Amino acid sequence: MSLLRKVPYLSYEQIGEISYNFLPEHGLEKQIPIDIESILEFDLGMGIIPIPGFQQNHSVEGSLSIDTKTIYVDEYVF
């Protein structure tokens, strides 16, 4: 069983449309700055775990867990 997921390619326009539709669903229409951490934690039930040195050790700023319930992010970037 492969743990890798095939992620579909989306154009910038498609991503913009998805995010434009997403914001009103969470009561955030045209509110800047957008509180992404609250959306992830409270609306989507995801955990955010800052890890010291994550970027240096893994050459990425963050990563999504296999079960898609946790985001690991470099502590400095967070």
N, C-alpha and C positions, 0 to 999 in steps of 0.2 A: 504494500500500500504506500503510495507516494504522499508525503506531507506537503508537497508543493501545490499551490493553487494557480490555475491559469487566470490571470487578471486581464480583463478585456481592455483594449485600447479605447480611450475616450478622447475626443478632441477638446480643445479649450472651450469651445462653444457648448459642448455637451456637459462638461464639468460645471460651467457657469450656470447653465439651466438647472442642473440638479441642485446646486447650492442655493440658487435663487428661490427654488421651490421649498427647500429644506428649512430655510430661516423662518418663514411665517408659521410653519408647523410648530416651532419652538418659541413662539412669541418674541422673535428677535428681528422683526422686519425693520431694516434700515437703522439698526442700532450699532454704532461704532464706538468703541471696540467691541467685538463679538467675544463673549465669554466662552471660549471653546472648552475649557476645563469643566465648567459647570454642565454644558451640554453632554460631554462625554460621560461624566460621573453620574449626574442625576437623571438625565433624560434617556441616555443609552445604556446606563448600568455598567460602564467600562471603568476599569481602574487605570490610573496613571502612576507609574513607578519611576521616579528619577534615580538614576544609577551613576555614581561618580566614575568618570573615566570611560563611560560606555562608547563614546565616539572614538576615543584613542584606541580602545581595545578591539572594536568591531568595525571601524571605518564607516560608520553610519551614525546619524544623530538619534535615531529611534528605530523601534521595531514593534510589530504587532505580534502578539502571542498566537500560537497555532489555533487556540479556541476562540480567537478574536475578542476576548473579554478584557485584555490587559494591553496597555501600551507602555513599553519600556523606552525611556528617553534619557539622553545624557543630562546629568544634573545641571551642568552649566547652561545648556540650551534651554532647559525647563525654566 
